[in-house]
Amino acid sequence: MKVIKITPRGFCFGVVSALKIAVDAAYNPSIPRPIYILGNIVHNHFISEALKKIGLITIDDKSKTRLELLDLVDSGTVIFTAHGVSTAVINKAQQKGLYIINATCKFVNKTNDYIIDKIKQGFDVIYIGKKRHPEPEGAVGIDPEKVHLIENIEDIKKLNLTNSKIAITNQTTMSFWDVEKLAKEIQNIYPTSEFLNEICNATQVRQVGVLNKAKNADVTIVVGDPLSNNTNKLAFISEKMANTKSYLIENVEDINPDWLIGNNTVAVTSGASTPTAITNEVIDFLESFDEKDESTHHMISKLNYLNILQIIPNQNSNNN
Ligand code: SF4
């Protein structure tokens, strides 16, 4: 089957950096034990399982905030994830006497610094992001009275802000086009508001890659974790903007041959938190897929945790 390998895809700068920080901690005997990761270091459960094999304990519970999760840690080291945390989380970890390692992506820090600066100047900040995602939790946690999380137009209508100074910014991994659209809606209601689009470059170039390439395929396979926001956006862009049916899979074993039979060309991409080895296995499978040969219709993954933790990005699959 013809395979369009959309580039760039897979690990971004922030994910590689966070993984290196976590793996280095695991192999450094001077770091206090046990070592906990507050939430998934990046949104990919294969990575969390691989980190467990080298002694790092991921604490995650979708019903709990990062601040609440910290109640489960009483000693040792805590690693903050690439998505960032609020000042309240940092303060609480310090009060508990924990050794802190901060793996927040520098682009998330940049957005949070912008929010802090605007609040100091007397602004209210409207933050476009996904509810119950750790990155907005960290941003809103800077000042819950002054930072207002919105996800859609209905949320904007409920705001009723009276401050004449309003700034708009966003979660780094949203759809570029959705953020632009929502920011325009906000500026219609608050015409003097300032807008700083903080979609990170890694997210943006992956989205543009899908928009330009998926339209040449009959179907798109997006490799990544269903919890990963940037991965979901890639599937959305293929389907809603490039008009190519997309399927989000976690690894090669999730592929249903019925999606491919009767089609000639498949496009493949992967989220910024998807290990390169998992995507390469998917590509190998698709390239050998022959609808007339049933022996090519299923594949059992041969990867182990060492393949998953391969954190040196493939030059063909990563431009950022
Ligand atoms: S997607 Fe962007 S903001 Fe998020 S970790 Fe990667 S580089 Fe950083």
py3Dmol code that shows the C-alpha trace and the ligand (Angstrom):
import py3Dmol

protein = """\
ATOM      1  CA  MET A   1       0.000   0.000   0.000  1.00  0.00           C
ATOM      2  CA  LYS A   2       1.267   3.497  -0.749  1.00  0.00           C
ATOM      3  CA  VAL A   3       2.150   5.330   2.451  1.00  0.00           C
ATOM      4  CA  ILE A   4       2.509   9.120   2.768  1.00  0.00           C
ATOM      5  CA  LYS A   5       4.765   9.749   5.771  1.00  0.00           C
ATOM      6  CA  ILE A   6       3.707  13.181   6.908  1.00  0.00           C
ATOM      7  CA  THR A   7       6.548  15.305   8.301  1.00  0.00           C
ATOM      8  CA  PRO A   8       7.279  16.558  10.821  1.00  0.00           C
ATOM      9  CA  ARG A   9       5.709  14.037  13.140  1.00  0.00           C
ATOM     10  CA  GLY A  10       6.382  12.474  16.530  1.00  0.00           C
ATOM     11  CA  PHE A  11       8.480  13.708  19.440  1.00  0.00           C
ATOM     12  CA  CYS A  12       8.820  17.481  19.803  1.00  0.00           C
ATOM     13  CA  PHE A  13      11.550  19.404  21.600  1.00  0.00           C
ATOM     14  CA  GLY A  14       9.571  19.607  24.872  1.00  0.00           C
ATOM     15  CA  VAL A  15       8.853  15.887  25.010  1.00  0.00           C
ATOM     16  CA  VAL A  16      12.465  14.892  24.298  1.00  0.00           C
ATOM     17  CA  SER A  17      13.617  17.321  26.981  1.00  0.00           C
ATOM     18  CA  ALA A  18      11.112  16.048  29.607  1.00  0.00           C
ATOM     19  CA  LEU A  19      11.991  12.416  28.879  1.00  0.00           C
ATOM     20  CA  LYS A  20      15.716  13.058  29.148  1.00  0.00           C
ATOM     21  CA  ILE A  21      15.186  14.806  32.493  1.00  0.00           C
ATOM     22  CA  ALA A  22      13.125  11.870  33.808  1.00  0.00           C
ATOM     23  CA  VAL A  23      15.482   9.147  32.533  1.00  0.00           C
ATOM     24  CA  ASP A  24      18.544  10.997  33.877  1.00  0.00           C
ATOM     25  CA  ALA A  25      16.852  11.188  37.309  1.00  0.00           C
ATOM     26  CA  ALA A  26      16.149   7.443  37.261  1.00  0.00           C
ATOM     27  CA  TYR A  27      19.833   6.637  36.673  1.00  0.00           C
ATOM     28  CA  ASN A  28      21.193   9.226  39.131  1.00  0.00           C
ATOM     29  CA  PRO A  29      21.706   7.547  42.548  1.00  0.00           C
ATOM     30  CA  SER A  30      22.017  10.899  44.340  1.00  0.00           C
ATOM     31  CA  ILE A  31      18.372  11.845  43.593  1.00  0.00           C
ATOM     32  CA  PRO A  32      16.192  11.047  46.659  1.00  0.00           C
ATOM     33  CA  ARG A  33      13.962   7.975  46.336  1.00  0.00           C
ATOM     34  CA  PRO A  34      11.169   7.215  45.621  1.00  0.00           C
ATOM     35  CA  ILE A  35      10.888   9.294  42.461  1.00  0.00           C
ATOM     36  CA  TYR A  36       7.328  10.241  41.510  1.00  0.00           C
ATOM     37  CA  ILE A  37       6.049  11.871  38.327  1.00  0.00           C
ATOM     38  CA  LEU A  38       3.050  14.117  39.016  1.00  0.00           C
ATOM     39  CA  GLY A  39       0.723  13.010  36.201  1.00  0.00           C
ATOM     40  CA  ASN A  40       1.923  11.467  32.944  1.00  0.00           C
ATOM     41  CA  ILE A  41       5.284  12.964  31.972  1.00  0.00           C
ATOM     42  CA  VAL A  42       3.779  13.331  28.496  1.00  0.00           C
ATOM     43  CA  HIS A  43       0.444  11.947  27.353  1.00  0.00           C
ATOM     44  CA  ASN A  44       1.461   8.481  26.193  1.00  0.00           C
ATOM     45  CA  HIS A  45       0.774   5.489  28.399  1.00  0.00           C
ATOM     46  CA  PHE A  46       3.485   3.337  26.736  1.00  0.00           C
ATOM     47  CA  ILE A  47       6.021   5.893  27.963  1.00  0.00           C
ATOM     48  CA  SER A  48       4.599   5.846  31.507  1.00  0.00           C
ATOM     49  CA  GLU A  49       4.847   2.038  31.548  1.00  0.00           C
ATOM     50  CA  ALA A  50       8.421   2.158  30.212  1.00  0.00           C
ATOM     51  CA  LEU A  51       9.410   4.677  32.901  1.00  0.00           C
ATOM     52  CA  LYS A  52       7.956   2.361  35.543  1.00  0.00           C
ATOM     53  CA  LYS A  53      10.394  -0.319  34.368  1.00  0.00           C
ATOM     54  CA  ILE A  54      13.287   1.982  35.283  1.00  0.00           C
ATOM     55  CA  GLY A  55      11.838   2.830  38.701  1.00  0.00           C
ATOM     56  CA  LEU A  56       9.841   6.018  38.117  1.00  0.00           C
ATOM     57  CA  ILE A  57       6.347   6.039  39.634  1.00  0.00           C
ATOM     58  CA  THR A  58       3.678   7.921  37.666  1.00  0.00           C
ATOM     59  CA  ILE A  59       0.845   9.180  39.860  1.00  0.00           C
ATOM     60  CA  ASP A  60      -2.238   9.810  37.787  1.00  0.00           C
ATOM     61  CA  ASP A  61      -5.947  10.061  38.445  1.00  0.00           C
ATOM     62  CA  LYS A  62      -8.100  11.860  35.881  1.00  0.00           C
ATOM     63  CA  SER A  63     -10.503  13.045  38.613  1.00  0.00           C
ATOM     64  CA  LYS A  64      -7.738  14.839  40.536  1.00  0.00           C
ATOM     65  CA  THR A  65      -5.857  18.085  39.910  1.00  0.00           C
ATOM     66  CA  ARG A  66      -2.054  18.226  40.172  1.00  0.00           C
ATOM     67  CA  LEU A  67      -2.507  19.943  43.561  1.00  0.00           C
ATOM     68  CA  GLU A  68      -4.678  17.056  44.794  1.00  0.00           C
ATOM     69  CA  LEU A  69      -2.332  14.414  43.355  1.00  0.00           C
ATOM     70  CA  LEU A  70       0.459  15.895  45.450  1.00  0.00           C
ATOM     71  CA  ASP A  71      -1.388  14.667  48.584  1.00  0.00           C
ATOM     72  CA  LEU A  72      -0.273  11.181  47.533  1.00  0.00           C
ATOM     73  CA  VAL A  73       3.438  12.062  47.772  1.00  0.00           C
ATOM     74  CA  ASP A  74       5.080  12.371  51.192  1.00  0.00           C
ATOM     75  CA  SER A  75       8.763  11.812  50.579  1.00  0.00           C
ATOM     76  CA  GLY A  76      11.474  11.587  47.950  1.00  0.00           C
ATOM     77  CA  THR A  77      11.411  13.381  44.618  1.00  0.00           C
ATOM     78  CA  VAL A  78       8.603  14.798  42.529  1.00  0.00           C
ATOM     79  CA  ILE A  79       8.968  15.475  38.785  1.00  0.00           C
ATOM     80  CA  PHE A  80       6.649  18.069  37.246  1.00  0.00           C
ATOM     81  CA  THR A  81       5.594  17.174  33.710  1.00  0.00           C
ATOM     82  CA  ALA A  82       6.085  18.985  30.376  1.00  0.00           C
ATOM     83  CA  HIS A  83       2.603  20.537  30.750  1.00  0.00           C
ATOM     84  CA  GLY A  84       3.690  22.746  33.662  1.00  0.00           C
ATOM     85  CA  VAL A  85       2.211  23.313  37.130  1.00  0.00           C
ATOM     86  CA  SER A  86       0.811  26.267  39.032  1.00  0.00           C
ATOM     87  CA  THR A  87       2.731  28.177  41.692  1.00  0.00           C
ATOM     88  CA  ALA A  88       0.434  26.570  44.306  1.00  0.00           C
ATOM     89  CA  VAL A  89       1.745  23.110  43.317  1.00  0.00           C
ATOM     90  CA  ILE A  90       5.368  24.250  43.547  1.00  0.00           C
ATOM     91  CA  ASN A  91       4.759  25.852  46.961  1.00  0.00           C
ATOM     92  CA  LYS A  92       3.017  22.738  48.297  1.00  0.00           C
ATOM     93  CA  ALA A  93       5.851  20.464  47.116  1.00  0.00           C
ATOM     94  CA  GLN A  94       8.376  22.748  48.813  1.00  0.00           C
ATOM     95  CA  GLN A  95       6.361  22.789  52.070  1.00  0.00           C
ATOM     96  CA  LYS A  96       6.323  18.985  52.024  1.00  0.00           C
ATOM     97  CA  GLY A  97      10.123  18.989  51.794  1.00  0.00           C
ATOM     98  CA  LEU A  98      10.154  17.145  48.464  1.00  0.00           C
ATOM     99  CA  TYR A  99      13.100  17.255  46.079  1.00  0.00           C
ATOM    100  CA  ILE A 100      11.694  18.972  42.973  1.00  0.00           C
ATOM    101  CA  ILE A 101      12.605  18.365  39.339  1.00  0.00           C
ATOM    102  CA  ASN A 102      10.754  20.587  36.901  1.00  0.00           C
ATOM    103  CA  ALA A 103      10.386  19.211  33.348  1.00  0.00           C
ATOM    104  CA  THR A 104       7.988  21.929  32.151  1.00  0.00           C
ATOM    105  CA  CYS A 105       8.483  22.701  28.454  1.00  0.00           C
ATOM    106  CA  LYS A 106      10.076  26.097  27.889  1.00  0.00           C
ATOM    107  CA  PHE A 107       7.203  27.079  25.574  1.00  0.00           C
ATOM    108  CA  VAL A 108       4.654  26.446  28.334  1.00  0.00           C
ATOM    109  CA  ASN A 109       6.815  28.538  30.683  1.00  0.00           C
ATOM    110  CA  LYS A 110       6.835  31.326  28.097  1.00  0.00           C
ATOM    111  CA  THR A 111       3.017  31.424  27.980  1.00  0.00           C
ATOM    112  CA  ASN A 112       2.788  31.348  31.768  1.00  0.00           C
ATOM    113  CA  ASP A 113       5.321  34.191  32.056  1.00  0.00           C
ATOM    114  CA  TYR A 114       3.174  36.230  29.660  1.00  0.00           C
ATOM    115  CA  ILE A 115       0.109  35.609  31.872  1.00  0.00           C
ATOM    116  CA  ILE A 116       2.009  36.616  35.030  1.00  0.00           C
ATOM    117  CA  ASP A 117       3.226  39.781  33.344  1.00  0.00           C
ATOM    118  CA  LYS A 118      -0.256  40.757  32.128  1.00  0.00           C
ATOM    119  CA  ILE A 119      -1.810  40.197  35.550  1.00  0.00           C
ATOM    120  CA  LYS A 120       0.859  42.421  37.104  1.00  0.00           C
ATOM    121  CA  GLN A 121      -0.200  45.120  34.608  1.00  0.00           C
ATOM    122  CA  GLY A 122      -3.847  44.863  35.797  1.00  0.00           C
ATOM    123  CA  PHE A 123      -5.234  42.688  32.969  1.00  0.00           C
ATOM    124  CA  ASP A 124      -7.772  39.891  33.049  1.00  0.00           C
ATOM    125  CA  VAL A 125      -6.524  37.010  30.882  1.00  0.00           C
ATOM    126  CA  ILE A 126      -8.820  34.873  28.729  1.00  0.00           C
ATOM    127  CA  TYR A 127      -7.092  31.542  28.183  1.00  0.00           C
ATOM    128  CA  ILE A 128      -8.254  29.294  25.309  1.00  0.00           C
ATOM    129  CA  GLY A 129      -7.640  25.693  26.310  1.00  0.00           C
ATOM    130  CA  LYS A 130      -9.065  22.320  27.141  1.00  0.00           C
ATOM    131  CA  LYS A 131     -10.884  21.805  30.425  1.00  0.00           C
ATOM    132  CA  ARG A 132      -9.407  19.162  32.758  1.00  0.00           C
ATOM    133  CA  HIS A 133      -6.055  19.219  30.927  1.00  0.00           C
ATOM    134  CA  PRO A 134      -2.939  19.838  33.060  1.00  0.00           C
ATOM    135  CA  GLU A 135      -1.555  22.698  30.960  1.00  0.00           C
ATOM    136  CA  PRO A 136      -4.615  24.986  31.477  1.00  0.00           C
ATOM    137  CA  GLU A 137      -4.673  23.882  35.127  1.00  0.00           C
ATOM    138  CA  GLY A 138      -1.179  25.328  35.534  1.00  0.00           C
ATOM    139  CA  ALA A 139      -2.107  28.529  33.686  1.00  0.00           C
ATOM    140  CA  VAL A 140      -5.364  29.166  35.566  1.00  0.00           C
ATOM    141  CA  GLY A 141      -3.592  28.284  38.807  1.00  0.00           C
ATOM    142  CA  ILE A 142      -1.400  31.384  38.383  1.00  0.00           C
ATOM    143  CA  ASP A 143      -4.425  33.447  39.514  1.00  0.00           C
ATOM    144  CA  PRO A 144      -7.833  31.718  39.364  1.00  0.00           C
ATOM    145  CA  GLU A 145      -9.617  35.090  39.812  1.00  0.00           C
ATOM    146  CA  LYS A 146      -7.879  36.715  36.869  1.00  0.00           C
ATOM    147  CA  VAL A 147      -7.295  33.859  34.380  1.00  0.00           C
ATOM    148  CA  HIS A 148     -10.483  32.636  32.682  1.00  0.00           C
ATOM    149  CA  LEU A 149     -10.397  29.297  30.855  1.00  0.00           C
ATOM    150  CA  ILE A 150     -12.659  29.053  27.811  1.00  0.00           C
ATOM    151  CA  GLU A 151     -13.069  26.158  25.407  1.00  0.00           C
ATOM    152  CA  ASN A 152     -15.881  27.344  23.105  1.00  0.00           C
ATOM    153  CA  ILE A 153     -18.157  30.249  22.178  1.00  0.00           C
ATOM    154  CA  GLU A 154     -20.668  29.440  24.946  1.00  0.00           C
ATOM    155  CA  ASP A 155     -17.918  29.844  27.539  1.00  0.00           C
ATOM    156  CA  ILE A 156     -17.042  33.270  26.092  1.00  0.00           C
ATOM    157  CA  LYS A 157     -20.649  34.460  26.386  1.00  0.00           C
ATOM    158  CA  LYS A 158     -20.733  33.545  30.079  1.00  0.00           C
ATOM    159  CA  LEU A 159     -17.683  35.661  31.009  1.00  0.00           C
ATOM    160  CA  ASN A 160     -19.180  39.156  31.505  1.00  0.00           C
ATOM    161  CA  LEU A 161     -15.816  40.809  32.202  1.00  0.00           C
ATOM    162  CA  THR A 162     -15.820  44.516  33.139  1.00  0.00           C
ATOM    163  CA  ASN A 163     -12.054  45.133  33.075  1.00  0.00           C
ATOM    164  CA  SER A 164     -11.044  47.409  30.173  1.00  0.00           C
ATOM    165  CA  LYS A 165      -7.671  45.609  30.009  1.00  0.00           C
ATOM    166  CA  ILE A 166      -8.070  42.095  28.623  1.00  0.00           C
ATOM    167  CA  ALA A 167      -5.405  39.792  27.193  1.00  0.00           C
ATOM    168  CA  ILE A 168      -6.088  36.590  25.244  1.00  0.00           C
ATOM    169  CA  THR A 169      -3.726  33.660  24.998  1.00  0.00           C
ATOM    170  CA  ASN A 170      -3.947  29.884  24.731  1.00  0.00           C
ATOM    171  CA  GLN A 171      -2.794  26.351  25.454  1.00  0.00           C
ATOM    172  CA  THR A 172       0.214  25.490  23.254  1.00  0.00           C
ATOM    173  CA  THR A 173      -1.304  22.371  21.673  1.00  0.00           C
ATOM    174  CA  MET A 174      -4.697  23.599  20.469  1.00  0.00           C
ATOM    175  CA  SER A 175      -5.728  23.709  16.804  1.00  0.00           C
ATOM    176  CA  PHE A 176      -4.195  26.849  15.301  1.00  0.00           C
ATOM    177  CA  TRP A 177      -7.395  27.612  13.361  1.00  0.00           C
ATOM    178  CA  ASP A 178      -9.745  27.047  16.344  1.00  0.00           C
ATOM    179  CA  VAL A 179      -7.707  29.429  18.472  1.00  0.00           C
ATOM    180  CA  GLU A 180      -7.738  32.131  15.794  1.00  0.00           C
ATOM    181  CA  LYS A 181     -11.512  31.760  15.423  1.00  0.00           C
ATOM    182  CA  LEU A 182     -12.206  31.911  19.166  1.00  0.00           C
ATOM    183  CA  ALA A 183      -9.866  34.883  19.620  1.00  0.00           C
ATOM    184  CA  LYS A 184     -11.837  36.779  16.932  1.00  0.00           C
ATOM    185  CA  GLU A 185     -15.087  36.000  18.765  1.00  0.00           C
ATOM    186  CA  ILE A 186     -13.577  37.327  21.987  1.00  0.00           C
ATOM    187  CA  GLN A 187     -12.363  40.487  20.232  1.00  0.00           C
ATOM    188  CA  ASN A 188     -15.876  41.063  18.871  1.00  0.00           C
ATOM    189  CA  ILE A 189     -17.141  41.216  22.462  1.00  0.00           C
ATOM    190  CA  TYR A 190     -14.036  42.900  23.948  1.00  0.00           C
ATOM    191  CA  PRO A 191     -12.683  45.037  21.049  1.00  0.00           C
ATOM    192  CA  THR A 192      -9.693  46.422  22.961  1.00  0.00           C
ATOM    193  CA  SER A 193      -8.393  42.997  24.004  1.00  0.00           C
ATOM    194  CA  GLU A 194      -4.834  41.993  23.066  1.00  0.00           C
ATOM    195  CA  PHE A 195      -4.180  38.554  21.554  1.00  0.00           C
ATOM    196  CA  LEU A 196      -0.963  36.548  21.748  1.00  0.00           C
ATOM    197  CA  ASN A 197      -1.280  33.229  19.894  1.00  0.00           C
ATOM    198  CA  GLU A 198       0.893  30.758  21.812  1.00  0.00           C
ATOM    199  CA  ILE A 199       0.428  27.614  19.697  1.00  0.00           C
ATOM    200  CA  CYS A 200       3.971  26.276  19.847  1.00  0.00           C
ATOM    201  CA  ASN A 201       5.886  25.862  16.615  1.00  0.00           C
ATOM    202  CA  ALA A 202       6.080  22.075  16.996  1.00  0.00           C
ATOM    203  CA  THR A 203       2.281  21.866  17.184  1.00  0.00           C
ATOM    204  CA  GLN A 204       1.741  24.274  14.332  1.00  0.00           C
ATOM    205  CA  VAL A 205       4.095  22.611  11.831  1.00  0.00           C
ATOM    206  CA  ARG A 206       2.585  19.192  12.566  1.00  0.00           C
ATOM    207  CA  GLN A 207      -0.922  20.571  11.956  1.00  0.00           C
ATOM    208  CA  VAL A 208       0.094  22.284   8.692  1.00  0.00           C
ATOM    209  CA  GLY A 209       1.770  19.027   7.575  1.00  0.00           C
ATOM    210  CA  VAL A 210      -1.506  17.139   8.023  1.00  0.00           C
ATOM    211  CA  LEU A 211      -3.531  19.861   6.316  1.00  0.00           C
ATOM    212  CA  ASN A 212      -1.244  19.796   3.244  1.00  0.00           C
ATOM    213  CA  LYS A 213      -0.611  16.064   2.929  1.00  0.00           C
ATOM    214  CA  ALA A 214      -3.683  14.212   4.224  1.00  0.00           C
ATOM    215  CA  LYS A 215      -5.793  15.454   1.307  1.00  0.00           C
ATOM    216  CA  ASN A 216      -3.676  13.275  -1.028  1.00  0.00           C
ATOM    217  CA  ALA A 217      -4.588  10.103   0.881  1.00  0.00           C
ATOM    218  CA  ASP A 218      -7.714   7.946   1.099  1.00  0.00           C
ATOM    219  CA  VAL A 219      -7.347   7.579   4.851  1.00  0.00           C
ATOM    220  CA  THR A 220      -5.108   8.974   7.611  1.00  0.00           C
ATOM    221  CA  ILE A 221      -3.703   6.993  10.531  1.00  0.00           C
ATOM    222  CA  VAL A 222      -2.747   9.151  13.524  1.00  0.00           C
ATOM    223  CA  VAL A 223      -0.538   7.365  16.063  1.00  0.00           C
ATOM    224  CA  GLY A 224      -0.808   8.547  19.659  1.00  0.00           C
ATOM    225  CA  ASP A 225      -2.583   8.417  22.978  1.00  0.00           C
ATOM    226  CA  PRO A 226      -6.299   9.368  23.112  1.00  0.00           C
ATOM    227  CA  LEU A 227      -5.443  11.638  26.073  1.00  0.00           C
ATOM    228  CA  SER A 228      -2.940  13.657  24.041  1.00  0.00           C
ATOM    229  CA  ASN A 229      -4.497  16.959  22.983  1.00  0.00           C
ATOM    230  CA  ASN A 230      -2.119  17.613  20.081  1.00  0.00           C
ATOM    231  CA  THR A 231      -2.695  14.060  18.757  1.00  0.00           C
ATOM    232  CA  ASN A 232      -6.477  14.506  18.793  1.00  0.00           C
ATOM    233  CA  LYS A 233      -6.122  17.793  16.923  1.00  0.00           C
ATOM    234  CA  LEU A 234      -4.158  16.061  14.122  1.00  0.00           C
ATOM    235  CA  ALA A 235      -6.993  13.537  13.649  1.00  0.00           C
ATOM    236  CA  PHE A 236      -9.510  16.392  13.687  1.00  0.00           C
ATOM    237  CA  ILE A 237      -7.610  18.418  11.066  1.00  0.00           C
ATOM    238  CA  SER A 238      -7.340  15.456   8.689  1.00  0.00           C
ATOM    239  CA  GLU A 239     -11.042  14.787   8.913  1.00  0.00           C
ATOM    240  CA  LYS A 240     -12.562  18.269   9.140  1.00  0.00           C
ATOM    241  CA  MET A 241     -10.081  20.377   7.168  1.00  0.00           C
ATOM    242  CA  ALA A 242      -8.378  17.972   4.721  1.00  0.00           C
ATOM    243  CA  ASN A 243     -11.595  15.925   4.299  1.00  0.00           C
ATOM    244  CA  THR A 244      -9.753  12.623   4.764  1.00  0.00           C
ATOM    245  CA  LYS A 245     -11.184  10.046   7.157  1.00  0.00           C
ATOM    246  CA  SER A 246      -8.815   9.568  10.102  1.00  0.00           C
ATOM    247  CA  TYR A 247      -8.294   6.902  12.723  1.00  0.00           C
ATOM    248  CA  LEU A 248      -6.415   7.460  15.989  1.00  0.00           C
ATOM    249  CA  ILE A 249      -4.495   4.376  17.089  1.00  0.00           C
ATOM    250  CA  GLU A 250      -2.156   3.714  20.018  1.00  0.00           C
ATOM    251  CA  ASN A 251      -0.012   1.148  18.197  1.00  0.00           C
ATOM    252  CA  VAL A 252       0.035  -1.201  15.210  1.00  0.00           C
ATOM    253  CA  GLU A 253      -2.254  -3.729  16.914  1.00  0.00           C
ATOM    254  CA  ASP A 254      -5.191  -1.270  16.787  1.00  0.00           C
ATOM    255  CA  ILE A 255      -5.318  -1.132  12.982  1.00  0.00           C
ATOM    256  CA  ASN A 256      -8.495  -2.612  11.520  1.00  0.00           C
ATOM    257  CA  PRO A 257      -7.810  -3.978   7.989  1.00  0.00           C
ATOM    258  CA  ASP A 258     -11.314  -2.901   6.920  1.00  0.00           C
ATOM    259  CA  TRP A 259     -10.102   0.724   7.105  1.00  0.00           C
ATOM    260  CA  LEU A 260      -7.538  -0.032   4.386  1.00  0.00           C
ATOM    261  CA  ILE A 261      -9.258  -2.522   2.064  1.00  0.00           C
ATOM    262  CA  GLY A 262     -10.443  -0.775  -1.130  1.00  0.00           C
ATOM    263  CA  ASN A 263      -8.047   2.146  -0.592  1.00  0.00           C
ATOM    264  CA  ASN A 264      -4.710   2.792  -2.324  1.00  0.00           C
ATOM    265  CA  THR A 265      -3.011   5.458  -0.227  1.00  0.00           C
ATOM    266  CA  VAL A 266      -2.725   5.987   3.521  1.00  0.00           C
ATOM    267  CA  ALA A 267      -1.179   9.016   5.252  1.00  0.00           C
ATOM    268  CA  VAL A 268       0.565   8.531   8.610  1.00  0.00           C
ATOM    269  CA  THR A 269       1.361  11.045  11.296  1.00  0.00           C
ATOM    270  CA  SER A 270       1.855  10.936  15.056  1.00  0.00           C
ATOM    271  CA  GLY A 271       1.408  13.184  18.060  1.00  0.00           C
ATOM    272  CA  ALA A 272       4.279  15.076  19.666  1.00  0.00           C
ATOM    273  CA  SER A 273       4.299  12.577  22.549  1.00  0.00           C
ATOM    274  CA  THR A 274       4.356   9.392  20.430  1.00  0.00           C
ATOM    275  CA  PRO A 275       7.583   7.350  20.509  1.00  0.00           C
ATOM    276  CA  THR A 276       9.211   7.122  17.079  1.00  0.00           C
ATOM    277  CA  ALA A 277       9.582   3.328  17.332  1.00  0.00           C
ATOM    278  CA  ILE A 278       5.785   2.892  17.608  1.00  0.00           C
ATOM    279  CA  THR A 279       5.143   5.013  14.507  1.00  0.00           C
ATOM    280  CA  ASN A 280       7.886   3.247  12.526  1.00  0.00           C
ATOM    281  CA  GLU A 281       6.298  -0.107  13.283  1.00  0.00           C
ATOM    282  CA  VAL A 282       2.951   1.223  11.981  1.00  0.00           C
ATOM    283  CA  ILE A 283       4.626   2.463   8.776  1.00  0.00           C
ATOM    284  CA  ASP A 284       6.335  -0.905   8.232  1.00  0.00           C
ATOM    285  CA  PHE A 285       2.982  -2.663   8.626  1.00  0.00           C
ATOM    286  CA  LEU A 286       1.187  -0.339   6.201  1.00  0.00           C
ATOM    287  CA  GLU A 287       3.920  -0.587   3.571  1.00  0.00           C
ATOM    288  CA  SER A 288       3.616  -4.389   3.582  1.00  0.00           C
ATOM    289  CA  PHE A 289      -0.190  -4.375   3.676  1.00  0.00           C
ATOM    290  CA  ASP A 290      -1.722  -6.227   0.731  1.00  0.00           C
ATOM    291  CA  GLU A 291      -5.501  -6.506   0.763  1.00  0.00           C
ATOM    292  CA  LYS A 292      -5.335  -9.819  -1.136  1.00  0.00           C
ATOM    293  CA  ASP A 293      -2.940 -11.382   1.392  1.00  0.00           C
ATOM    294  CA  GLU A 294      -4.591 -11.929   4.785  1.00  0.00           C
ATOM    295  CA  SER A 295      -1.258 -12.748   6.391  1.00  0.00           C
ATOM    296  CA  THR A 296      -0.442  -9.003   6.100  1.00  0.00           C
ATOM    297  CA  HIS A 297      -3.669  -7.819   7.777  1.00  0.00           C
ATOM    298  CA  HIS A 298      -2.560  -7.959  11.424  1.00  0.00           C
ATOM    299  CA  MET A 299       0.676  -7.416  13.312  1.00  0.00           C
ATOM    300  CA  ILE A 300       1.645  -8.026  16.932  1.00  0.00           C
ATOM    301  CA  SER A 301       3.967  -5.297  18.210  1.00  0.00           C
ATOM    302  CA  LYS A 302       7.513  -6.477  18.895  1.00  0.00           C
ATOM    303  CA  LEU A 303       8.535  -3.368  20.834  1.00  0.00           C
ATOM    304  CA  ASN A 304       9.748  -3.382  24.424  1.00  0.00           C
ATOM    305  CA  TYR A 305      10.301  -0.587  26.936  1.00  0.00           C
ATOM    306  CA  LEU A 306      13.839   0.103  25.698  1.00  0.00           C
ATOM    307  CA  ASN A 307      12.532   0.785  22.178  1.00  0.00           C
ATOM    308  CA  ILE A 308       9.841   3.022  23.661  1.00  0.00           C
ATOM    309  CA  LEU A 309      12.371   5.053  25.639  1.00  0.00           C
ATOM    310  CA  GLN A 310      14.537   5.673  22.602  1.00  0.00           C
ATOM    311  CA  ILE A 311      14.596   9.444  23.013  1.00  0.00           C
ATOM    312  CA  ILE A 312      17.010  10.468  20.307  1.00  0.00           C
ATOM    313  CA  PRO A 313      14.610  11.616  17.610  1.00  0.00           C
ATOM    314  CA  ASN A 314      14.711  10.174  14.126  1.00  0.00           C
ATOM    315  CA  GLN A 315      15.947  12.957  11.861  1.00  0.00           C
ATOM    316  CA  ASN A 316      13.312  12.122   9.259  1.00  0.00           C
ATOM    317  CA  SER A 317      10.488  12.364  11.726  1.00  0.00           C
ATOM    318  CA  ASN A 318      11.266  15.429  13.754  1.00  0.00           C
ATOM    319  CA  ASN A 319      11.986  18.981  12.785  1.00  0.00           C
ATOM    320  CA  ASN A 320      11.585  20.615  16.163  1.00  0.00           C
TER     321      ASN A 320
END
"""
ligand_1 = """\
8
SF4
S 3.952 20.335 22.022
Fe 5.058 22.301 22.119
S 4.612 23.114 24.174
Fe 4.074 20.937 24.200
S 5.912 19.894 24.930
Fe 6.043 19.928 22.676
S 7.261 21.770 22.177
Fe 6.528 21.982 24.301
"""
view = py3Dmol.view(width=600, height=400)
view.addModel(protein, "pdb")
view.setStyle({"model": 0}, {"cartoon": {"style": "trace"}})
view.addModel(ligand_1, "xyz")
view.setStyle({"model": 1}, {"stick": {}})
view.zoomTo()
view.show()
